[in-house]
């Protein structure tokens, strides 16, 4: 998986790395814009919500206030939640959904919950106190057409400057990827569930 | 990006979702094994370390002790660190590296630091107090051959049962992927650095 061969000789290594450093410095010097980002974590692999909550923890570390809307209840690890709840001044968590759509089996109720969650999301996005808003598993809601895509995109396109919004969930809509600033696809290379291993504390929840 | 068409009619939706729930329950019932996992986060996209630290936060939430060895100093977000340091009984952090290899430009010193970090890592892996050990950016060290791959694999293959070990960094060695239980490749779909946006608090650090 290496894309260039590392150099084993110290002098050559030094020269090569000095060049790499200079190249990086030049690139970084061109990056001067600060702006609120629309970030999407999608794909079938693990880590979509975990990495998003990792950003919420980063915000906590910087004293920046974050809001979390959980569109699908039960999707979210209890371990992280326990820790985040220790910082009530910096993190607001709203668990709005009632479980995955294959758990509830009631499309009308899912739509009502999605609507309520989205109304809370819009308030947080508009509220200047929040530097980051995490819309956890919104992609699932959009994928089942529980909210009108265009309405959601409209809000995200016009979010206040400087506000970071993170959207997670597999099957991100192409139109969302189109408007996003940063999109990462978590791809599953190998998964232990295939060999009968169950979900475990610290890993899955 | 949808892989099946959602159903708009409530009755049909219910039936379809009930089937999906039953199928999932059957799959989950077969998953009974609890074991310590070797987890690898690789790829060029974002979220590799963030998701790994997210798992450390999960462990904190469950009262499980974690150890973190940071093989490359400066690679790690200060935001997360500030929060994790609030749980000294549950998280031990050892920052062993001195910066990316293109920053230090000194191969011999990088090798010495990698060796010292690895010795600490081995102690944590052997110590039954730690339920999870995060070897952050170990892939970079392996990629530059700063540690003998076979020596590292030997320890990972023979880690105590029940212990989770998480390895991050791009360019994971194929041999490591081979022994791992769970491998996720974070793939970069879209990145704002391309349009001149700089690294920002809460996002990159």
Interface residues (C-beta under 8 A of the other chain):
Chain A: X1 X2 X3 X6 X7 X8 X9 X10 X13 X14 X17 X18 X20 X21 X24 X27 X28 X30 X31 X32 X33 X34 X35 X37 X39 X40 X41 X42 X43 X45 X46 X47 X48 X50 X51 X53 X54 X55 X57 X58 X59 X60 X61 X62 X64 X66 X77 X78 X79 X80 X81 X82 X83 X86 X87 X101 X102 X103 X104 X105 X106 X107 X108 X131 X132 X143 X144 X145 X164 X171 X172 X173 X174 X177 X180 X181 X182 X183 X184 X185 X186 X187 X188 X189 X190 X191 X192 X193 X195 X196 X197 X198 X199 X200 X201 X202 X203 X205
Chain B: X1 X2 X3 X6 X7 X8 X9 X10 X13 X14 X17 X18 X20 X21 X24 X27 X28 X30 X31 X32 X33 X34 X35 X37 X39 X40 X41 X42 X43 X45 X46 X47 X48 X50 X51 X53 X54 X55 X57 X58 X59 X60 X61 X62 X64 X66 X77 X78 X79 X80 X81 X82 X83 X86 X87 X101 X102 X103 X104 X105 X106 X107 X108 X131 X132 X143 X144 X145 X164 X171 X172 X173 X174 X177 X180 X181 X182 X183 X184 X185 X186 X187 X188 X189 X190 X191 X192 X193 X195 X196 X197 X198 X199 X200 X201 X202 X203 X205
